[in-house]
Amino acid sequence: MYDAFTVANSVQGVNRPVNQVAGIINSLDIEWSGILSTETANEPINQMRGSFVEGTAEIAATATTPTTMVTALSNGHGFSFVSDPASTSVSNFALVGMEQNGIYF
């Protein structure tokens, strides 16, 4: 995933990396569970604060690329990815939170 920093950059394609491919997430199933720890951050000097919960997650996903040249970012290969079932996931780290930063601080 490329961080374009602004919505305008994301939509207009400014500063996109070379050879990026248009992909389609066909399905994404994430099941969050458990609370291992909670954290808060308040850093006025960095204009950032937030609350975060660490737990576990099981994830299953399928994704494809278009089989034809739909956009300039599509290579037309029709690649397909299907993950193993979510129940086979190994959760090393899962974090959910709310952050405020910059002008929203």
HELIX and SHEET records of a PDB file:
HELIX    1   1 VAL A    7  GLN A   12  1                                   6    
HELIX    2   2 PRO A   44  ASN A   46  5                                   3    
HELIX    3   3 ALA A   86  THR A   88  5                                   3    
HELIX    4   4 GLY A  102  TYR A  104  5                                   3    
SHEET    1   A 3 ILE A  24  GLU A  43  0                                        
SHEET    2   A 3 MET A  48  THR A  64 -1                                        
SHEET    3   A 3 SER A  80  VAL A  82 -1                                        
SHEET    1   B 3 ILE A  24  GLU A  43  0                                        
SHEET    2   B 3 MET A  48  THR A  64 -1                                        
SHEET    3   B 3 ALA A  94  ASN A 101 -1                                        
END                                                                             
